Amino acid sequence: MAKKSARATSDAKSGNTKSFEEQLGRLEKLGDQIKRNDIPLDEALAAFEEGIRIARSLEKTLEKIESRIEILMNSTEALTDESPELELFNAGE
């Protein structure tokens, strides 16, 4: 049985939960499908619409990840920018 990724995202339209990588793979397949010369126009349009939904979902996921990284980087900088307290060493002066 395959483990679900902790980074799974939700496809609100279908109710399925797929990982970022799964969604990206589907988007790539849709792009390849649209590029074919033998695909009927209505199928190409449907693939395009699905691709747009997936791309928007991936963009939201990336924005959330970017925000988390920024928070982590800022909290790490705050820790390294603080001067160490040397009260113990200054007490004898």
CYANA upper distance limits for C-alpha pairs under 8 A (distance plus 0.5 A):
  4 LYS  CA      8 ALA  CA      7.61
  4 LYS  CA     19 SER  CA      8.12
  5 SER  CA     19 SER  CA      6.47
  7 ARG  CA     19 SER  CA      6.57
  7 ARG  CA     20 PHE  CA      7.44
  8 ALA  CA     17 THR  CA      6.62
  8 ALA  CA     18 LYS  CA      5.77
  8 ALA  CA     19 SER  CA      4.53
  8 ALA  CA     20 PHE  CA      6.80
  9 THR  CA     17 THR  CA      6.10
  9 THR  CA     18 LYS  CA      6.01
  9 THR  CA     19 SER  CA      6.18
  9 THR  CA     20 PHE  CA      7.03
  9 THR  CA     57 SER  CA      8.41
  9 THR  CA     61 THR  CA      7.82
 10 SER  CA     15 GLY  CA      7.17
 10 SER  CA     16 ASN  CA      6.54
 10 SER  CA     17 THR  CA      4.96
 10 SER  CA     18 LYS  CA      6.83
 11 ASP  CA     15 GLY  CA      6.03
 11 ASP  CA     16 ASN  CA      5.95
 11 ASP  CA     17 THR  CA      6.57
 11 ASP  CA     18 LYS  CA      7.80
 11 ASP  CA     54 ILE  CA      8.26
 11 ASP  CA     57 SER  CA      7.87
 12 ALA  CA     16 ASN  CA      7.84
 18 LYS  CA     22 GLU  CA      6.46
 18 LYS  CA     23 GLN  CA      6.87
 19 SER  CA     23 GLN  CA      6.79
 20 PHE  CA     24 LEU  CA      6.62
 20 PHE  CA     58 LEU  CA      7.33
 20 PHE  CA     61 THR  CA      8.34
 21 GLU  CA     25 GLY  CA      6.60
 22 GLU  CA     26 ARG  CA      6.74
 23 GLN  CA     27 LEU  CA      6.67
 23 GLN  CA     54 ILE  CA      7.09
 23 GLN  CA     58 LEU  CA      7.97
 24 LEU  CA     28 GLU  CA      6.77
 24 LEU  CA     54 ILE  CA      8.38
 24 LEU  CA     58 LEU  CA      8.11
 25 GLY  CA     29 LYS  CA      6.81
 26 ARG  CA     30 LEU  CA      6.68
 27 LEU  CA     31 GLY  CA      6.73
 27 LEU  CA     51 GLY  CA      6.08
 27 LEU  CA     54 ILE  CA      7.14
 27 LEU  CA     55 ALA  CA      7.79
 28 GLU  CA     32 ASP  CA      6.81
 29 LYS  CA     33 GLN  CA      6.60
 30 LEU  CA     34 ILE  CA      6.66
 30 LEU  CA     47 ALA  CA      6.29
 30 LEU  CA     48 PHE  CA      7.75
 30 LEU  CA     51 GLY  CA      6.89
 31 GLY  CA     35 LYS  CA      6.87
 31 GLY  CA     47 ALA  CA      8.48
 31 GLY  CA     48 PHE  CA      8.32
 31 GLY  CA     51 GLY  CA      8.09
 32 ASP  CA     36 ARG  CA      7.26
 33 GLN  CA     39 ILE  CA      7.97
 33 GLN  CA     44 ALA  CA      7.99
 33 GLN  CA     47 ALA  CA      8.10
 34 ILE  CA     39 ILE  CA      7.60
 34 ILE  CA     44 ALA  CA      5.80
 34 ILE  CA     47 ALA  CA      7.31
 34 ILE  CA     48 PHE  CA      7.68
 39 ILE  CA     43 GLU  CA      7.04
 39 ILE  CA     44 ALA  CA      6.82
 40 PRO  CA     44 ALA  CA      6.76
 41 LEU  CA     45 LEU  CA      6.60
 42 ASP  CA     46 ALA  CA      6.69
 43 GLU  CA     47 ALA  CA      6.59
 44 ALA  CA     48 PHE  CA      6.54
 45 LEU  CA     49 GLU  CA      6.66
 46 ALA  CA     50 GLU  CA      6.73
 47 ALA  CA     51 GLY  CA      6.52
 48 PHE  CA     52 ILE  CA      6.72
 49 GLU  CA     53 ARG  CA      6.91
 50 GLU  CA     54 ILE  CA      6.72
 51 GLY  CA     55 ALA  CA      6.47
 52 ILE  CA     56 ARG  CA      6.65
 53 ARG  CA     57 SER  CA      6.76
 54 ILE  CA     58 LEU  CA      6.62
 55 ALA  CA     59 GLU  CA      6.58
 56 ARG  CA     60 LYS  CA      6.79
 57 SER  CA     61 THR  CA      6.79
 58 LEU  CA     62 LEU  CA      6.64
 59 GLU  CA     63 GLU  CA      6.68
 60 LYS  CA     64 LYS  CA      6.82
 61 THR  CA     65 ILE  CA      6.78
 62 LEU  CA     66 GLU  CA      6.45
 63 GLU  CA     67 SER  CA      6.66
 64 LYS  CA     68 ARG  CA      6.80
 65 ILE  CA     69 ILE  CA      6.68
 66 GLU  CA     70 GLU  CA      6.63
 67 SER  CA     71 ILE  CA      6.70
 68 ARG  CA     72 LEU  CA      6.69
 69 ILE  CA     73 MET  CA      6.52
 70 GLU  CA     74 ASN  CA      6.54
 71 ILE  CA     75 SER  CA      6.60
 72 LEU  CA     76 THR  CA      6.62
 73 MET  CA     77 GLU  CA      6.65
 74 ASN  CA     78 ALA  CA      6.65
 75 SER  CA     79 LEU  CA      6.87
 76 THR  CA     80 THR  CA      6.90
 77 GLU  CA     81 ASP  CA      6.41
 78 ALA  CA     82 GLU  CA      6.92
 86 LEU  CA     90 ASN  CA      6.85
 87 GLU  CA     91 ALA  CA      6.57
